[in-house]
Amino acid sequence: MNKFMEVLENILLPIAEKLNNNRYLAALRDGFMVALPLIIFGSIFVVIANFPFLDKWISPEAYTAYQNALGPASAATLSIMGLFVIMGIGYKLTQHYGLEAIYGAVVGVASFLILNPQELGEVTGVIPTAILGAQGMFLGIFTAFLSAELYRFFVKKNWTIKMPPGVPDSVSRSFSALIPITLTLTIFLIIRILFSFTPFDTVQNFIYTIIQEPLTALGSSLPATIVVVLLIQLFWFFGLHGQIIMNSVLDPIWYALNDQNFSALQAGTELPNVVTKQFMDTFLVGMGGTGMTLGVVILIFLIGKSRQTKELGKLGGPAGIFNVNEPIIFGLPIIMNPLVLIPWLLAPVVVTVITYLTMSAGIVPKPAGIIVPWTTPIGISGFLATGNDWRGAALQIFNLLVVMAIWWPFLKVLDKNYYETEKQG
């Protein structure tokens, strides 16, 4: 076991540290955090607009009017979430370089819009709403990175307009950003023109066909999801925030899958994907935190004899209800503890397989594309994430029992070890 842990530590730790310290992944992660409140706002009103059995209580006309009244809440947030993420990435990356962050945000959005397909008609330059959401996420991320780097390059070259003393600071900053922004947007306009001579016509079509579609298909598969879950658990075992590390890389894929399900929900068609952002957040993280340690807390109250585990249960219980499990991870401890490595790795994989298979078979509805806050307690989150269906909550409870069954013998051994040590002391 020690040799195995040493090999894992030598391989994983350097990789995780590089990922954690990468400025692009940090900007990507923070960019999603900027958009998160807006996404949750839109998701809340999707839940309210599709309140269970409401269509049976009121007339069809009233129900349609009710949904139309609440529809703009999601249309102005969820449907164009890509724009908010682009703004967040551009802002955070430019801020990292110590420059005017707001210009990094706006130049990222403008560059993205230049590269996108536009429908020409009576009103020229109309951009399809679909590509402003998760469908355009990959292009948006690449564009935000590149535009921020170009903007920084031109500013560092000092290609700016210097205003005389006495000019208001806001005016001076605007003029100093004029040349860097103009040059950056010009480059993206040239890229657009060059792609118009290719079979793809636009960069958006190229990115979606060559990169986003294959990655999305891969990211939605069960084997790929199991690998991701194992990496999250391994990173945490060595004291690194595995969820943040993997989310930084895979959130664009999961949100794109989420958006496909949400669009299908609105259209009244079959939901296409099992693995989505809410699959990960609600049916894995949303069961007591990473590793689904709410089951561990319940077991502590059921079988715990040592003073250490009992006190830990009291400390970690209230937080675990809201999917915060740092007290358990650091207090049990889970980090670098070989006694719990097997259940720590095994339980999430088993739950992933169970959840995937039950949803694929239609026993439990697939995630409906509704973003449920990760702090929502178990049962409620499963109900909401599956489009207000009780089977989502039932699956969470079943999975919780599975986690407890896997952890039971290992926690029993750990608790006995603590109990014997306390008696000797």
C-alpha positions as CSV (number, residue, x, y, z in Angstrom):
1,M,0.0,0.0,0.0
2,N,2.8,2.4,0.9
3,K,4.6,1.7,-2.4
4,F,1.3,2.3,-4.3
5,M,0.7,5.6,-2.5
6,E,4.2,6.7,-3.2
7,V,3.8,6.0,-7.0
8,L,0.5,7.9,-7.0
9,E,2.0,10.8,-5.1
10,N,5.0,11.1,-7.5
11,I,2.8,11.0,-10.6
12,L,-0.3,13.0,-9.5
13,L,1.0,15.7,-7.2
14,P,3.2,17.5,-9.9
15,I,0.4,17.4,-12.4
16,A,-2.2,18.7,-9.9
17,E,0.1,21.5,-8.8
18,K,0.7,22.6,-12.4
19,L,-3.1,22.6,-13.1
20,N,-3.8,24.5,-9.9
21,N,-1.3,27.2,-10.7
22,N,-2.1,27.6,-14.4
23,R,-3.3,31.1,-15.0
24,Y,-5.6,30.0,-17.9
25,L,-7.3,27.3,-15.8
26,A,-7.6,29.8,-12.9
27,A,-9.2,32.4,-15.2
28,L,-11.5,29.7,-16.6
29,R,-12.6,28.6,-13.1
30,D,-13.2,32.2,-12.0
31,G,-15.0,33.0,-15.2
32,F,-17.6,30.4,-14.4
33,M,-17.8,31.6,-10.9
34,V,-18.7,35.1,-12.2
35,A,-21.5,33.6,-14.3
36,L,-22.8,31.3,-11.6
37,P,-25.2,33.6,-9.7
38,L,-26.9,34.5,-13.1
39,I,-27.1,30.8,-14.0
40,I,-28.6,29.9,-10.7
41,F,-31.1,32.8,-11.0
42,G,-32.3,31.5,-14.4
43,S,-32.5,27.9,-13.1
44,I,-34.6,28.9,-10.1
45,F,-37.2,30.5,-12.4
46,V,-37.2,27.4,-14.6
47,V,-38.1,25.4,-11.6
48,I,-40.8,27.8,-10.6
49,A,-42.1,28.0,-14.2
50,N,-42.4,24.2,-14.3
51,F,-43.8,23.7,-10.8
52,P,-45.2,20.1,-10.6
53,F,-48.9,19.6,-11.3
54,L,-49.4,23.3,-11.9
55,D,-50.7,22.6,-15.4
56,K,-53.4,20.4,-13.8
57,W,-54.5,23.1,-11.3
58,I,-55.0,26.0,-13.8
59,S,-56.3,26.3,-17.3
60,P,-54.0,25.7,-20.3
61,E,-54.2,29.4,-21.2
62,A,-53.3,30.5,-17.8
63,Y,-50.4,28.0,-17.6
64,T,-49.0,29.2,-20.9
65,A,-49.3,32.9,-19.8
66,Y,-47.6,32.0,-16.5
67,Q,-44.7,30.3,-18.3
68,N,-44.4,33.2,-20.8
69,A,-44.2,35.7,-18.0
70,L,-41.3,33.8,-16.3
71,G,-39.6,32.8,-19.5
72,P,-37.4,35.9,-19.8
73,A,-35.6,35.0,-16.6
74,S,-34.0,32.0,-18.1
75,A,-33.7,33.5,-21.6
76,A,-31.6,36.4,-20.3
77,T,-29.4,34.2,-18.1
78,L,-29.2,30.5,-18.9
79,S,-29.7,30.9,-22.7
80,I,-26.8,33.3,-23.0
81,M,-24.6,32.0,-20.2
82,G,-21.6,31.8,-22.6
83,L,-21.4,35.6,-22.8
84,F,-21.1,35.9,-19.0
85,V,-18.4,33.2,-18.9
86,I,-16.4,35.0,-21.6
87,M,-16.7,38.3,-19.7
88,G,-15.5,36.6,-16.5
89,I,-12.6,34.9,-18.2
90,G,-11.4,38.1,-20.0
91,Y,-11.8,40.1,-16.8
92,K,-9.9,37.7,-14.6
93,L,-7.1,37.0,-17.0
94,T,-6.5,40.7,-17.7
95,Q,-6.7,41.4,-13.9
96,H,-4.0,38.7,-13.4
97,Y,-1.7,40.8,-15.6
98,G,-2.4,43.9,-13.6
99,L,-4.2,45.7,-16.4
100,E,-7.7,47.4,-16.6
101,A,-9.8,44.2,-16.2
102,I,-13.0,45.6,-17.6
103,Y,-11.4,46.1,-21.0
104,G,-10.3,42.5,-21.1
105,A,-14.0,41.6,-20.5
106,V,-15.5,43.7,-23.2
107,V,-12.8,43.0,-25.8
108,G,-13.4,39.2,-25.2
109,V,-17.1,39.6,-25.8
110,A,-16.6,41.7,-28.9
111,S,-14.0,39.3,-30.4
112,F,-16.4,36.4,-29.8
113,L,-19.3,38.1,-31.5
114,I,-17.1,39.0,-34.5
115,L,-16.1,35.3,-35.0
116,N,-19.7,34.0,-34.8
117,P,-22.1,33.3,-37.7
118,Q,-24.5,36.1,-38.4
119,E,-27.9,35.8,-40.1
120,L,-28.3,38.5,-42.7
121,G,-31.7,39.8,-43.5
122,E,-33.7,43.0,-43.0
123,V,-31.7,43.6,-39.8
124,T,-28.1,42.8,-40.6
125,G,-25.7,41.1,-38.2
126,V,-28.3,39.1,-36.2
127,I,-26.4,36.5,-34.1
128,P,-28.3,33.3,-33.3
129,T,-29.1,33.0,-29.6
130,A,-28.1,29.4,-29.4
131,I,-24.4,30.1,-29.9
132,L,-24.4,32.6,-27.0
133,G,-25.1,29.8,-24.6
134,A,-23.2,26.5,-24.0
135,Q,-23.0,25.7,-27.7
136,G,-20.6,28.6,-28.2
137,M,-18.7,28.0,-25.0
138,F,-15.5,26.5,-26.5
139,L,-15.1,29.2,-29.0
140,G,-15.8,31.8,-26.3
141,I,-13.2,30.3,-24.0
142,F,-10.5,30.3,-26.7
143,T,-11.5,33.8,-27.8
144,A,-11.4,35.2,-24.3
145,F,-7.9,33.8,-23.7
146,L,-6.5,35.0,-27.0
147,S,-8.1,38.4,-26.9
148,A,-6.8,39.1,-23.4
149,E,-3.3,38.0,-24.4
150,L,-3.4,40.3,-27.5
151,Y,-4.7,43.2,-25.5
152,R,-1.9,42.7,-23.0
153,F,0.7,42.4,-25.7
154,F,-0.4,45.8,-27.3
155,V,-0.6,47.5,-23.9
156,K,2.9,46.2,-22.9
157,K,4.2,47.5,-26.2
158,N,3.0,50.9,-25.1
159,W,0.9,51.3,-28.2
160,T,-1.5,53.6,-26.4
161,I,-2.7,57.2,-26.6
162,K,-1.3,59.4,-23.9
163,M,-3.7,62.1,-22.8
164,P,-2.4,65.4,-21.3
165,P,-2.5,66.2,-17.6
166,G,-5.9,67.4,-16.4
167,V,-8.0,65.1,-18.5
168,P,-10.4,63.1,-16.3
169,D,-9.0,59.7,-15.3
170,S,-11.9,57.8,-16.9
171,V,-11.4,59.5,-20.2
172,S,-7.7,59.0,-20.1
173,R,-8.2,55.2,-19.5
174,S,-10.6,54.9,-22.4
175,F,-8.2,56.5,-24.8
176,S,-5.3,54.5,-23.6
177,A,-7.3,51.3,-24.3
178,L,-8.4,52.5,-27.8
179,I,-5.4,51.3,-29.9
180,P,-4.9,47.9,-28.1
181,I,-8.7,47.2,-28.4
182,T,-8.8,48.3,-32.1
183,L,-5.8,46.2,-33.0
184,T,-7.1,43.1,-31.1
185,L,-10.6,43.3,-32.8
186,T,-9.0,43.9,-36.2
187,I,-7.1,40.6,-35.8
188,F,-10.3,38.8,-35.0
189,L,-12.0,40.4,-38.0
190,I,-9.2,39.2,-40.3
191,I,-9.5,35.7,-38.8
192,R,-13.3,35.7,-39.6
193,I,-12.6,36.9,-43.2
194,L,-10.0,34.1,-43.7
195,F,-12.4,31.4,-42.4
196,S,-15.1,32.6,-44.7
197,F,-13.1,31.1,-47.6
198,T,-13.0,27.6,-45.9
199,P,-15.7,24.9,-46.0
200,F,-16.6,25.8,-42.3
201,D,-17.4,29.4,-43.2
202,T,-16.9,30.6,-39.6
203,V,-14.6,29.9,-36.7
204,Q,-17.7,28.9,-34.6
205,N,-18.6,26.1,-37.1
206,F,-14.9,25.0,-37.2
207,I,-14.6,24.8,-33.4
208,Y,-17.9,23.1,-32.9
209,T,-17.3,20.5,-35.6
210,I,-13.7,19.7,-35.0
211,I,-13.3,20.2,-31.2
212,Q,-16.5,20.6,-29.3
213,E,-18.7,17.8,-30.7
214,P,-16.0,15.1,-30.2
215,L,-15.1,16.3,-26.7
216,T,-18.7,16.5,-25.7
217,A,-19.4,13.0,-27.0
218,L,-16.4,11.7,-25.0
219,G,-17.2,13.7,-21.9
220,S,-20.8,12.2,-21.8
221,S,-19.6,8.6,-21.8
222,L,-19.5,6.4,-18.7
223,P,-15.9,5.3,-18.9
224,A,-14.7,9.0,-19.2
225,T,-16.9,10.0,-16.3
226,I,-15.5,7.2,-14.1
227,V,-11.9,8.3,-14.9
228,V,-12.8,11.9,-14.0
229,V,-14.4,10.8,-10.7
230,L,-11.3,8.7,-9.8
231,L,-9.0,11.7,-10.5
232,I,-11.2,14.0,-8.3
233,Q,-11.0,11.5,-5.4
234,L,-7.2,10.9,-5.9
235,F,-6.4,14.6,-5.9
236,W,-8.4,15.2,-2.7
237,F,-6.7,12.2,-1.1
238,F,-3.4,14.0,-1.5
239,G,-4.8,17.3,-0.1
240,L,-5.6,19.0,-3.5
241,H,-9.1,20.3,-4.3
242,G,-9.9,17.7,-7.0
243,Q,-13.3,19.2,-7.8
244,I,-11.9,22.6,-8.7
245,I,-9.0,21.1,-10.7
246,M,-11.3,18.9,-12.8
247,N,-14.1,21.4,-13.1
248,S,-11.6,23.9,-14.6
249,V,-11.0,21.5,-17.4
250,L,-14.4,19.9,-17.9
251,D,-17.0,22.5,-17.0
252,P,-17.3,23.7,-20.6
253,I,-18.2,20.1,-21.7
254,W,-20.6,19.5,-18.8
255,Y,-22.3,22.8,-19.3
256,A,-22.7,22.2,-23.0
257,L,-24.3,18.8,-22.2
258,N,-26.5,20.5,-19.6
259,D,-27.6,23.1,-22.2
260,Q,-28.6,20.4,-24.7
261,N,-30.9,18.8,-22.0
262,F,-32.3,22.2,-21.1
263,S,-33.1,23.0,-24.7
264,A,-34.8,19.6,-25.1
265,L,-36.8,20.2,-21.9
266,Q,-38.1,23.5,-23.3
267,A,-38.9,21.9,-26.6
268,G,-40.7,19.0,-25.0
269,T,-38.4,16.4,-26.6
270,E,-36.4,13.5,-25.1
271,L,-33.4,14.6,-23.0
272,P,-30.3,13.5,-24.8
273,N,-27.6,13.3,-22.1
274,V,-27.2,11.5,-18.8
275,V,-23.8,13.0,-17.8
276,T,-24.2,16.8,-17.4
277,K,-23.1,19.4,-14.9
278,Q,-26.0,18.5,-12.7
279,F,-25.2,14.8,-12.9
280,M,-21.8,15.6,-11.3
281,D,-23.0,18.3,-8.9
282,T,-26.3,16.8,-7.7
283,F,-25.8,13.0,-7.7
284,L,-22.1,13.0,-6.7
285,V,-21.0,16.2,-5.0
286,G,-24.6,17.0,-3.8
287,M,-24.6,14.1,-1.4
288,G,-22.5,15.5,1.4
289,G,-19.7,17.0,-0.7
290,T,-16.9,15.4,-2.7
291,G,-16.8,11.7,-2.0
292,M,-20.5,11.7,-0.7
293,T,-19.4,11.8,2.9
294,L,-22.9,12.5,4.3
295,G,-23.1,8.7,4.4
296,V,-19.9,8.7,6.6
297,V,-21.4,11.2,9.0
298,I,-24.6,9.1,9.4
299,L,-22.5,6.0,10.0
300,I,-20.5,7.8,12.7
301,F,-23.7,8.4,14.6
302,L,-24.8,4.8,14.1
303,I,-21.6,2.8,14.8
304,G,-19.1,5.3,16.2
305,K,-17.7,4.5,19.6
306,S,-14.5,6.6,19.9
307,R,-14.7,10.2,21.2
308,Q,-12.8,11.5,18.2
309,T,-15.3,10.2,15.6
310,K,-18.4,11.2,17.7
311,E,-17.1,14.7,18.1
312,L,-16.3,14.8,14.4
313,G,-19.9,13.7,13.5
314,K,-21.3,16.5,15.6
315,L,-19.0,19.0,13.8
316,G,-19.4,17.6,10.3
317,G,-23.1,16.8,10.4
318,P,-24.7,20.2,10.0
319,A,-22.2,21.2,7.3
320,G,-22.6,17.9,5.5
321,I,-26.3,18.5,5.1
322,F,-25.4,21.4,2.8
323,N,-22.6,19.5,1.0
324,V,-19.7,21.1,2.9
325,N,-17.4,18.2,4.0
326,E,-14.0,19.8,4.8
327,P,-14.5,18.8,8.5
328,I,-14.7,15.2,7.5
329,I,-12.0,15.3,4.9
330,F,-9.5,16.9,7.3
331,G,-10.8,15.6,10.6
332,L,-11.4,11.9,10.0
333,P,-8.9,12.3,8.2
334,I,-9.3,11.2,4.6
335,I,-6.3,13.0,3.3
336,M,-3.3,10.6,3.2
337,N,-5.1,8.0,5.2
338,P,-4.6,4.5,3.7
339,L,-7.4,3.0,5.8
340,V,-10.0,4.9,3.9
341,L,-8.5,5.0,0.4
342,I,-10.5,2.0,-0.9
343,P,-14.0,3.3,0.1
344,W,-13.0,6.9,-0.8
345,L,-12.2,5.7,-4.4
346,L,-14.8,2.9,-4.7
347,A,-18.0,4.5,-3.4
348,P,-18.2,7.4,-5.9
349,V,-17.4,5.0,-8.8
350,V,-20.2,2.6,-7.8
351,V,-22.6,5.5,-7.4
352,T,-21.6,6.9,-10.8
353,V,-22.3,3.6,-12.5
354,I,-25.7,3.1,-10.7
355,T,-26.8,6.6,-11.5
356,Y,-25.7,6.4,-15.1
357,L,-27.4,3.0,-15.7
358,T,-30.7,3.9,-14.0
359,M,-31.0,7.1,-16.0
360,S,-30.0,5.4,-19.2
361,A,-32.6,2.7,-18.7
362,G,-35.3,5.4,-18.0
363,I,-35.9,4.2,-14.4
364,V,-34.9,7.7,-13.2
365,P,-35.3,10.8,-15.4
366,K,-32.1,12.4,-16.8
367,P,-30.9,15.7,-15.4
368,A,-33.3,18.3,-16.9
369,G,-30.6,21.0,-17.5
370,I,-31.7,23.0,-14.5
371,I,-28.8,24.3,-12.4
372,V,-29.4,23.5,-8.8
373,P,-27.2,25.2,-6.2
374,W,-24.6,22.7,-5.0
375,T,-25.5,23.5,-1.3
376,T,-29.1,22.2,-1.8
377,P,-29.6,19.3,0.6
378,I,-30.0,15.7,-0.6
379,G,-33.5,14.8,-1.7
380,I,-34.5,18.3,-2.6
381,S,-31.6,18.7,-5.1
382,G,-32.4,15.3,-6.8
383,F,-36.0,16.3,-7.1
384,L,-35.3,19.6,-8.7
385,A,-32.4,18.5,-10.9
386,T,-34.6,15.9,-12.6
387,G,-37.4,18.4,-13.4
388,N,-39.3,18.1,-10.2
389,D,-39.5,14.3,-10.2
390,W,-39.5,12.3,-7.0
391,R,-37.4,9.5,-8.5
392,G,-34.4,11.8,-8.5
393,A,-34.7,12.2,-4.8
394,A,-35.3,8.4,-4.4
395,L,-32.1,7.7,-6.4
396,Q,-30.1,10.0,-4.1
397,I,-31.4,8.2,-1.0
398,F,-30.6,4.8,-2.5
399,N,-27.1,5.9,-3.5
400,L,-26.6,7.2,0.1
401,L,-27.4,3.7,1.4
402,V,-24.9,2.2,-1.1
403,V,-22.2,4.6,0.1
404,M,-22.9,3.7,3.7
405,A,-22.7,0.0,2.9
406,I,-19.3,0.4,1.2
407,W,-17.9,2.6,4.0
408,W,-19.2,0.5,7.0
409,P,-16.4,-2.1,7.4
410,F,-13.7,0.5,6.9
411,L,-15.1,3.1,9.2
412,K,-15.6,0.3,11.8
413,V,-11.9,-0.5,11.7
414,L,-10.9,3.1,11.8
415,D,-13.2,3.9,14.7
416,K,-12.0,0.8,16.6
417,N,-8.4,1.9,16.1
418,Y,-9.3,5.4,17.6
419,Y,-11.2,3.8,20.4
420,E,-8.4,1.5,21.4
421,T,-5.9,4.4,21.3
422,E,-8.2,6.5,23.5
423,K,-8.5,3.7,26.1
424,Q,-4.7,3.4,26.3
425,G,-4.3,7.1,26.7
